[in-house]
């Protein structure tokens, strides 16, 4: 029996954004692809053990093994990973270890495969505290150099890894694209409950301009808010901004406070998957002004739900959205306002065309393919022992 270990110690549910979706969706697909002589051992922390056990309760060939580690402190987690975790990996007889969270072990008992989601810390260091920035500056290059294979979630991220990590081998940096959760493409089970929840989140029954992103500085959320402000007198829409407060929150709040009518803006710090799906279905447009993305899951999620997207042509977003998005100039509120106006006031035929193009684009990505590419890398790494 060949064992592949999974390092899920980085995952604190509800706190790590798209990397949570990436790990949990890939793990759900992997069991169906395992050979008869293969199994997964997923090492969980105190915060995620119950969630992962529920996700994988009926998955054959998978064991979720709790470690008891409390991982909310990144420093504590990294220290424990490199002091005690290698023994845990060795104890399960792993042929290869997958690290999905940007960090690899300095000393591992088997070959490692590590996912590097982006090089945000190099492009936008102001997104991080000095301690976190120093940790990333050490951990990420070390992970690339110590891994048999590095997985990037887009061609853009692959180029970023090769650009910033000196000595990175192009043959050992592979692309495993993400996908939208199929849940977002499904019709609502209870439309009346959906409508009530949307009304609760947005504060009104009116149409919605939606923004979904944690408020890191590079997300440029103030651009979306300022663009909406330029349109407030022309459109009946409310603005709903969904995402965890991060280091760009002061700029976002200042932009909201500067709106002609800030009472028509709602700030939602957390939305469940069901809440988010309801908002995607209810909104007229998703505004995504981010200046840097390793993948950009909200774009694909919105498209799979049939929601038109206005975005900046930055990072991986053009690669993900293709020709299905409406593009606006980066950091330009007036340009974004024009693009938003063209969508929300463009008539039903234009909206229908954008919705159809978005759904078709989202359908080109699948978590089964992500899982298959990940498993292939693990098998290839295991052969290097």
Buried (B, 14 or more C-beta within 10 A) or exposed (E): EBBBBBBBBBBBEEBBBBBBBBBBBBBBBBBEEBEEEBBBBBBBBBBBBEBBBEBBEEBEBBBBBBBEBEBEEBEEBBEBBBEEBBEBBEEBBBBBBBBBBBBBBBEBBBBBBBBBBBBBBBBBBEBBEEEBBEBBBEBBBBBBBBBBBBBBBBEBBBBBBBEBBEEBEEEBBBBBBBBBBEBBBEEBEEEEEBBEBBEEBBBBEEBBBBBBBBBBBBBBBBBBBBBBBBBBEEBEBBBBBBBBEBBBBEBBBEBBEEBEEBEBBBBBEEBEEBBBBBBBBBBBBBBBBBBBBBBBBBBBBBBBBBBBBBBBEBBBBBBBBBEBBBBBBBBBBEBBBBBBBBBBEBEEEBBEBBBEBBBEBBBEBBBBBBBBBBBBBBBBBBEEE
